[in-house]
Amino acid sequence: MNIEVLYQLYLQFPSLQTDTRRLKKGDLFFALKGPIFNGNQFAQQAIDAGAAYAIIDEKEFAIEGKTIVVNDVLETLQQLAKYHRQQFNIPFIAITGSNGKTTTKELIHAVLSSSFTTYTTEGNLNNHIGVPLTLLKIKEGAQMAVIEMGANHQKEIESYCKIALPTHGLITNCGKAHLEGFGGVEGVRKGKGELYDSLRQNSGTAFVMLDYDYLRDMSKGIPHIITYGTKHADVTGAVTESDPFLKVHFDKGFQGQVATQLVGSYNLPNVLAAVTIGKHFGVTDGKIKRAIEEYAPSNSRSQLMQKGTNKIILDAYNANPSSMKLAIENFANTKADNKILVLGSMAELGESSGEEHKNITDIIAKYSWQHVVLVGKYFEATSHPFIQLSSSEAAAAWIKQQNLQHSYLLIKGSRSAQMEKVLEAL
């Protein structure tokens, strides 16, 4: 079955599912395969659960009249998403970067949604499966699309751009993330820069954080560039307060101050980006301000919460050397007593892991803390004077024994460390 024919079927049954546990009657089931699962084996289960059709790539699982056999289910899903994308003549804004891309995406979506019918990546569906699924959820009548793109190796962003065909793009930053897959910081810049390459080749528009010299250099040759930053940019602003919530005063391109519900001055570029994109697309200052001020982070991303007499910043969705450094320094500068660090190991750093974890312990040692608790094997392999525990469960048990009162905690770590479990002890 060619993509045009499959697309007509998709228009009849526009709800897609790759997991039979979430399947609803009338869905199309795409039988994806992975290292430890084979979706083809669930084709019958999907049909029994009410799927209209199952798209499979192994003939032995065919069900007469109910399955569509293709060469490769994942490639077919991606081709279908690209074909659907090509039906729209609206701005498609792609976002990638080492840190802050999900928060930036959420802020931009909030701003654009105040004036346009806007679709965006749900949660963290920003990979080779999430990007096409996001595209296929865009409905007729859409006026804007904001697509988050994550990557841990080169050529990955390039492949997503070939599906999403972005007209506009933004790289939040290029930091020390996924060093193992990218092969170092220069590899990160090359990999993230594939978004700029796509915009350059297709006469697109880039929104560039001018404070970062490397982004200024990487974006050369893109035909349309709009800048933001703390100075000399189209939109400029600065931090007026960040204890705990960030307030930004704008000097150029936007009127007044925005009081956010975001913890930490490191969120300044994310706010500047959202304001800049809103202004570019004609959203009024009042709507931009309201949208950003009403946005509250969730999903363990710099969430400020209260448990009894204790306050917690929970930032347990992701961690790399760049984001960890910023979070620690921001927390150290917060005016509060009884500050406690509970940090999980950082993943996907390869040969740099030992050095990067040592760098973090050196940063921690510059400041005064009530307690420092480090969790996981990578911190354990580093010589340091702090409390060392094997797991987030062990950290939770330690916290529970302390019977903490009137303390302020920063809980942060890579997703694999599951640092949110520490909350159970508070």
Secondary structure, DSSP 8 states (H G I E B T S, - for coil): --HHHHHHHHHHS--EES-GGG--TT-EEE--EETTEEGGGGHHHHHHTT-SEEEES-GGG--TTTEEE-S-HHHHHHHHHHHHHTT--S-EEEEE-SSSHHHHHHHHHHHHHTTS-EEE--TT--STTHHHHHHTT--TT--EEEEE---SSTTHHHHHHHHH--SEEEE----S-SHHHHTSHHHHHHHHTHHHHHHHHTT-EEEEETT-HHHHHHTTT-SEEEEEESSSSSEEEEEEEESSEEEEEEEESS-SEEEEEEESGGGHHHHHHHHHHHHHTT--HHHHHHHHHH----TTSSEEEEETTEEEEEE-S---HHHHHHHHHHHHTS--SSEEEEEE---S-GGGHHHHHHHHHHHHTTS--SEEEEESHHHHTS--SSEEESSHHHHHHHHHHHT--S-EEEEE--GGG-GGGGGGG-
